[in-house]
Each structure stands twice: as structure tokens, then as C-alpha cells.
Amino acid sequence: MVFSLRITIFFVYDLKHLVYPSYLLKCGNEHLVNLLHDHLELIVLDDIPKIEGRVATIGHSIAWLQAKDDGVQFRASENGKLVLRIPASSKPIHLNVALAHDESDSIHDKAPTDQVINLSDKTHGGPRRWKTTHTVRGRLATSTFQGYTMDSITVPLKNAYNSWMRTSSLAFFPDGRLAVGTLPGDVWIVSGINDELDKVTWQRFAAGLYEPLGMKVVDGVLTAITRGRIVKLHDYNNDGEADFYEAFFNEVEPDKGWHAYNFDLEVGEDGSFYYGRTGGFSQWSVPGGVVKVSAHGNVETHRILKSGTIGNISWKYGGVVFDVITSSEINDHSARF
């Protein structure tokens, strides 16, 4: 059986200053990516390699390096690991690392396609994938409540993408467009919301999110709280479809428990993010609470503001008013921001 993986890496450096933090990635106590004074090093395979030019073998595993820059090289580290060395550069460096594992050793006389991808072409946004939109008519004055008249925006339950429209969150753009999230992971942009609601258009903006139960438009970028992370959805070419899903903040303790979801998303006066997280029926060390994340999304600076309190509480923090209703029976929290 053959297992293969192709990795395309795109780094940009200044000749005098490396733009990345001291270490990018850790696995246990070992640094997988290490920045030195004039280059970057990445551990590719964890064993003593045999290196022949830009091909390295370790047992039944093989790694191929493809790069136009001669300074990009494999080397063996002093503690017996295959290391990829990338020099500092004032220009983008494009390279591929292809990995494969085959216990029959039939791949050792083969090589991957020699094609170095220019990733800079992919940083400007591409063509829309979901070109079909749905135009519906809303309904005016469908109900009244305590002096308020309720209008209804029709949801395209039957749509071109067979998307289950179980709506879960919403956020408004400054221009009046509405973003609607669905529990299965879609985000749709709804336009044409006016006094008549006679021509409301739904356009699919993103898909594949993990339970987006809260959204906010921050500095023009739609930002969603999902299971385990905060995601920023960037539309680089303004065509109404997200081009880049940025993992802005990743939780240290995400949980797959059916009731361990995140919900609501608010932004404080200092730009910090706040969201609620439930803890019932999960392995989370905190039984539900309100999480604060710094404006930069740094995982080291996030903290739990309130947790484990029984009863109804309200407080103001960072310009955001919280109303938390707790339940002692399931040791869980529900919060309204």
C-alpha cells in the first residue's frame, strides 16, 4: 500500500528580519519549525535519512524536494532527523515537498510531477464555485408582538446545493446585507432586504464550517464562532464568496461531545472576542463558561471569564453585557450577549 502527501510551502522573508515568531509549531517538547538567524528549518521526517540531492529516504519512506531556489535543501540534523532548510529571501520562495510511504519499496525509482506551484496567484481570490443564487419574496407584517410588527424573510429550503437550511446565526454588513449561518456549516449572504422584501437574493458564501452558532462582521470581515475555533471568512475579490477561511483562534480543548458547542460572538471595546461555551456531556476541564480571546487571536492570552456558577447572573465586561442562565442539573451554561 502506498501513502503519499504533497506539501506546498510559501514563505516570504525580509533580508534582515524574519517575519514569523520564534517558533511556529510544536509537537510535544520538540520544535517542528525553527527560525534561525538567516534561514528557517522544518523537520520533515523523524529518523536518520539517506540524502541524495533532493531525494531523501528513511526506511520505506521517501521525500522529494522541488524548488527553483538552490538554497532550499534537505539536510540531516545532529539528532538524526530529516530537515528542510529554507534560506531568508526578499522574494517569495516556492517549493514542493512530496512524501510517500510504501512497504514494497516500489516507489523508490519513481518521482512526483515536477511542478512547483506559485501560491501567490491564489491569494487574490478565485472564481465563484456556487454560481446559482436564489431569489425569493419575503412576507410583510406576518405577526405582531408588544407593539412590534414582524416581517419574514423566506428561506430557500429547496436550493441548488441540497443544503439543509437549519439557520443558526446571523450578522449584518454595514451596507445592509445579511449573513446567515446554518448548523450544518453553510454561510449565505442575503441581499435585497428593504421595505418591500419583493426581491430577496440568497447567495452561498461559505461551506464546511463546524456549527457556526455566532457571527459578527469585524472590520468588514465576516467572523464566525464554530466548534473549536473562531474563523474569519475573507472575500478577497468581493464576489460574494469566501476565498480564504482563516483559523483566527483555535481552542486548546475542543470537544466532540454533542453538547460541547460554542455560541454567540461579541466584540469588546478593545477588540477582544467573547463567546459562550457549554460544557455538559464533554471532556472540557471547565463546565461551561464565557471565553475571552484577545484581538490578535493569541491562544496563550485567552481565558475563561465565568464558569461553574449556579443561578442567574449578569455582568458587563469589556463593553459587552452578559446575561448567563445556568443549570445545576446538567452543569451547563446558556448565555445571551
N, C-alpha and C positions, 0 to 999 in steps of 0.2 A: 504494500500500500504506500502511496506517495502523498505526503502532506507538503503543501507549498504555500508560501506567503510572499507577497511583494510589498515592500515598504518604499514609499517615495517621500523624501525629506526635503524641506525647503527652509533654509536658514538665511538670514541677512545679517551681516555684521558691519559695524563701523571699524575702520582700520585701528583705531585707538581704544575704542570702548566696545565691549561685548554687551549686547542689549538684553541678554537674558539674566535672570537671577543666578546666584552661585550654583545652585543645583536645581535641575528641572524635575527629576523623577527619582524616587527611592523605591527599593524593593527590600523590605526588612531594614537592615542596617547598612545595606550596600547601595552606593550611588550608581544608577544605571546611566545617567547623563552627567558628565563632569566638565565644568568650564575651567580651562587653564588660562595662562596669560595671553596666549596668542592663537588658541585653537579650542575646538570642542571635541570631546571624546564620548562615544556611545558604545556601551557593551552590547554586542550582537549575540554572542553565544557564550555560555558559561562552561568552558573547558579548554584544554590546551589545543590550539589549532595548528594545522599544517597549511601554510600560506604560500601560494604560487601566483604572484602578481595580484590580480584582483579576484582570485578564487580561493576560498578557504574551506577546508574540510575538517570536520570533527566527528569521527566515527561514521555513522550513517547519515550525518547531516552535512549539508553543503550550503555555502553562501556565495553569491555572486555580487560584485560591486560594479556599477555602471555610472561613470561620471566623466565629464569633459575636463574638469579641473584636475591636473596632475597631483595637486596637494592632497586630494581626498584619497586615503589609503587605509587598508587593513593593517593591523599590527597585533602582535601577541603581547599582552600585558605581563608584568613581572609575576603576578599571581596566577597566571595561566588562564587567560580569557581572550576571546576574540574581540578586538576593539576596533571601532571605526573612527578614524581621525579626520576631522573637518577643519581646515585652516580658516582663520579670520579673513574676511574679504569685504571690500567696499561695494561689491556687486553680488547679486543673488547667485547662489551655488545650487545647481540642480543635480540630483543624483538619485539612483535607484539602488536599493538593496533587496535582492531576491533570496529567499530562504526556502529550502526544501529538505525533507527527511524521507529516506527510502531504505528500508532494511535489506532490500535486494541489491542495492548499490547500482541499479541500472541507470541512474541519472548522472553518474559521475562523468560520463563522456558527453553530456549534453549541456546546453546553456539556454537561458531565457532570451527572449527577443531583446535585441539591443536597442532600446527605445527609452531615452531619458525625457521625462515629461516636464514641460515648463509649467509649473503650477501658478505662476503669476498671471497666466491667462484665465485662471479660474477664480481670481479674486475680484472680478468686476461684475459678477452675475451672469447667468446664462439665460437661455430662452425658457419660457414657461413650459412646465410639464403638464399642467392641468389647464387646458385652454378653454374648456367648456364652463360657462357661467350659467347661473340660474336666476331668472328674473321673475319675481312674484309680486302680487298685490297685497299690501297689508290691509288691516281692518281697523276702522276708526271707532272710538267710543264703544269698545266691546264690554266694558264694565265700569263701575264707579265704586270708589271706596273713600269714605271720610273726606268728601269734597274733591277728590282727585278723579279725573277721567282717564281710563286706561285704554291705550291703543295697542294693537297686537301686530307684531311683525311675523309674517308667515315663514316657517322654517321649511326648507326643501327636503322633506323626509325621504322622498324618492329623488335620487340625484345620479349624475353620470358615473360616480365613483363608488356606488353602493356603500357610501359612508353612513354609519349608524349615527344619526344626528341627536345624540343624547347630550344636550348642551350642558356645560359645566361651569363656564366662566365667561366674563366679557370685559371689554375695556374700550374706551373711546379715544380715537386720534384727535388732535387739535382741529382738524378740518371737518370733523363730524362723522367720519367713518367709524363703524363699529366692528371690533374684533370679537369673534365668538369662538370659544373653545369647546370641544366635545370630550366626553370621558374616554372614548376610545383613542383619542390623541390627535384629532384634527384641529386646525385653526382656520376659520373662514373670515373674510373681510366682507362686511355688509355696507353697501353704499346706497344712496338714494333715500336716506331717511329724512323726510320732510313733513310738512303739514298734511300732505295728501296720501303719502305712502302708496302712490299708484304705480311706482316702478322701482322696486327694491331689488338690488342685484347682489347675489351671493357669489363670491369667488374664493376658491380654495387657496389658502395662503401657505399652509404647512401641514405636515402629517407625521405620524410616528412618535409623537410625544407620549410620555407616560403619565396619564391622568393630569392634564392641565386644569387645576381647580382654582386658579387665581391668575389674573393678568393685570399688567399695568404698562402704559406707554411712558417710557423714561427717555428723555432727550430724543424723542422721535422714534425710538426703537421699541418694538413690542417685546415685553419681557414676561415670561410665564414661570410660575412655580409649579413644578411637577414632582413626581415621586423621586426623591433623592437628589434633586438639583434645581437650580434656577437657570433657565435657558433664555438667552437673548436671540431673537429672530431678526436677522439683518436682511433687508431687501436692498442690495447694492445698486441695482439698476432701476428701481422704482417702477417695476412692472406689476406690482401687486402680489408677488410670490416670494417667499423667503429663499435666499440664496445660501445663507450660512446659519447653522444652528450652533450658537456659541454656548458651551458649557461654562457659564459665568461662575457658578458656585456648585461644588459637589459636596454632599454631606459626608461626614466621617462614618456615620452609622445608618446607611439606608437599609430599609427592611422590606421584605416581600410580603409581610403579613397583610391580610385582606383589609384590615382596619388601620394600617400604619401609613395613611396618606398625608400629604401636605395640602394646605388650602389657604385661600386669601393671600393677597400680596399687597403691601403698602410700602410707601417710601417716606422716610422721616425727613426732618428739616436739614439734616446733614448729608442726605443722600443714602443713608443706610436702608436696607431692606428688612421688612418684618413679615413673617408668615406664621401661621398656626400649623402645628404638627400633632397628630394624635398618636397615642402610644399603646392603646388597647390591642391585645392579641398580637403583640410583636415582641421582638427581642431588644428593642431600644432600651438603653440604660435609664432613660428618663421617661416617666409615664405620661407623656403628652406635655405640651407647653407652647410658648411663643418663642420663636427663634429670631435673633437679630443677626444680620450679615452686614459687614462693612460695605461702604460704597464701592470698594475695589474688589469685592468678592473673595477676599483672602480667607481661606478655610481656618487659618490659625487665629483669626480675630472674631469668628462667630461665637455666639454664646446664647444660652437659654435664659430668657428673662423671667419667666414664671413657669412653675411646674409643680405638680403634686398637691395643689391646693383644693380643698373641698369646700363647695359653696359658690356663690355668685360674687364675682369681683369685677371692679372697673378701675382703670388707671390710665394715665397719659404718659407716654414715653416718646421722646424724640419728635413731638408734634403729632403723634398718632394716638388716638383714643382707642383703648381696648376694652371690650366687654366680654368676659370669659364666663361661661357657664360650665361647671364641672360636675362630674357624676362619680360618686364613690363606688357605685356598683361595678362599673367596668374600668374604673381608674383611667378615664379618658377625658379629653377636653374638646369642647367646641368653642370657637371664638368668632366674634363679629368685630371687624375693624371699622 
